[in-house]
Amino acid sequence: MASDMLVNHREKAYALLKADADKILKLIKVQMENLTMPQCPLYEEVLDTQMFGLSREIDFAVRLGLVEETEGKSLLETLEQELSVLHEASLKNNR
């Protein structure tokens, strides 16, 4: 029973972190499409703040034992790769 509950908490923790990562990606997509260029200081500030917040959430979940460190790093790396692809695409579209 207790191990089932722990698995459920771990799955929920990872799902919440993934949802937050998806929100960051969506926020940056909207910002790129409608508001500012990727070179804009506001864009960089929003991205840095959001990524820092997510990394702290992941660190906290890892410290609680709800997420494996490798899973957390993988989540951040995947988001960084997706954001990099978006950034490159926006640079090509704005030339």
Kinemage of the C-alpha trace (Angstrom):
@kinemage 1
@onewidth
@group {chain A} dominant
@subgroup {mainchain}
@vectorlist {calphas} color= white
{ca met a 1} P 0.000 0.000 0.000
{ca ala a 2} L 2.708 2.504 1.011
{ca ser a 3} L 4.826 1.686 -2.044
{ca asp a 4} L 1.802 2.222 -4.311
{ca met a 5} L 1.269 5.619 -2.715
{ca leu a 6} L 4.936 6.539 -3.222
{ca val a 7} L 4.767 5.526 -6.880
{ca asn a 8} L 1.619 7.613 -7.254
{ca his a 9} L 3.339 10.628 -5.637
{ca arg a 10} L 6.351 10.197 -7.894
{ca glu a 11} L 4.193 9.999 -11.009
{ca lys a 12} L 2.220 13.042 -9.915
{ca ala a 13} L 5.398 15.020 -9.104
{ca tyr a 14} L 6.889 14.249 -12.509
{ca ala a 15} L 3.614 15.094 -14.253
{ca leu a 16} L 3.479 18.459 -12.466
{ca leu a 17} L 7.080 19.259 -13.402
{ca lys a 18} L 6.415 18.248 -17.009
{ca ala a 19} L 3.325 20.474 -17.056
{ca asp a 20} L 5.410 23.393 -15.787
{ca ala a 21} L 8.015 22.734 -18.482
{ca asp a 22} L 5.244 22.679 -21.096
{ca lys a 23} L 3.919 26.007 -19.754
{ca ile a 24} L 7.345 27.569 -20.173
{ca leu a 25} L 7.566 26.309 -23.749
{ca lys a 26} L 4.083 27.642 -24.504
{ca leu a 27} L 4.870 31.002 -22.891
{ca ile a 28} L 8.023 31.390 -24.956
{ca lys a 29} L 6.193 30.372 -28.160
{ca val a 30} L 3.534 33.016 -27.544
{ca gln a 31} L 6.148 35.614 -26.716
{ca met a 32} L 8.113 34.848 -29.872
{ca glu a 33} L 5.028 34.892 -32.075
{ca asn a 34} L 3.390 38.007 -30.687
{ca leu a 35} L 5.551 40.159 -28.514
{ca thr a 36} L 9.276 40.399 -28.896
{ca met a 37} L 12.317 39.158 -30.704
{ca pro a 38} L 14.542 36.508 -29.082
{ca gln a 39} L 17.315 39.110 -28.785
{ca cys a 40} L 15.099 41.295 -26.581
{ca pro a 41} L 16.242 41.621 -22.932
{ca leu a 42} L 12.650 41.017 -21.769
{ca tyr a 43} L 12.562 37.689 -23.602
{ca glu a 44} L 15.871 36.660 -22.032
{ca glu a 45} L 14.733 37.735 -18.568
{ca val a 46} L 11.462 35.813 -18.798
{ca leu a 47} L 13.240 32.720 -20.083
{ca asp a 48} L 15.968 32.862 -17.432
{ca thr a 49} L 13.452 33.408 -14.632
{ca gln a 50} L 11.183 30.582 -15.778
{ca met a 51} L 14.057 28.142 -16.282
{ca phe a 52} L 15.541 29.002 -12.887
{ca gly a 53} L 12.164 28.452 -11.222
{ca leu a 54} L 11.712 25.092 -12.898
{ca ser a 55} L 15.214 23.985 -11.970
{ca arg a 56} L 14.490 24.848 -8.318
{ca glu a 57} L 11.231 22.874 -8.458
{ca ile a 58} L 13.102 19.901 -9.880
{ca asp a 59} L 15.825 20.181 -7.230
{ca phe a 60} L 13.156 20.212 -4.526
{ca ala a 61} L 11.395 17.149 -5.959
{ca val a 62} L 14.741 15.333 -6.202
{ca arg a 63} L 15.577 16.184 -2.592
{ca leu a 64} L 12.191 14.818 -1.522
{ca gly a 65} L 12.916 11.615 -3.409
{ca leu a 66} L 9.920 12.105 -5.706
{ca val a 67} L 11.952 12.446 -8.898
{ca glu a 68} L 15.233 10.807 -9.829
{ca glu a 69} L 18.028 13.289 -10.494
{ca thr a 70} L 18.510 11.867 -14.002
{ca glu a 71} L 14.795 12.366 -14.760
{ca gly a 72} L 14.968 15.976 -13.605
{ca lys a 73} L 18.068 16.717 -15.654
{ca ser a 74} L 16.503 15.035 -18.668
{ca leu a 75} L 13.367 17.160 -18.319
{ca leu a 76} L 15.435 20.367 -18.234
{ca glu a 77} L 17.637 19.254 -21.133
{ca thr a 78} L 14.615 18.374 -23.258
{ca leu a 79} L 13.046 21.763 -22.569
{ca glu a 80} L 16.321 23.539 -23.385
{ca gln a 81} L 16.544 21.641 -26.682
{ca glu a 82} L 12.947 22.515 -27.584
{ca leu a 83} L 13.573 26.174 -26.742
{ca ser a 84} L 16.752 26.151 -28.815
{ca val a 85} L 14.822 24.816 -31.821
{ca leu a 86} L 12.220 27.566 -31.341
{ca his a 87} L 14.918 30.203 -31.082
{ca glu a 88} L 16.644 29.012 -34.256
{ca ala a 89} L 13.341 28.922 -36.137
{ca ser a 90} L 12.488 32.455 -35.049
{ca leu a 91} L 15.885 33.718 -36.180
{ca lys a 92} L 15.365 32.165 -39.605
{ca asn a 93} L 11.869 33.647 -39.889
{ca asn a 94} L 13.049 37.125 -38.944
{ca arg a 95} L 15.866 37.375 -41.489
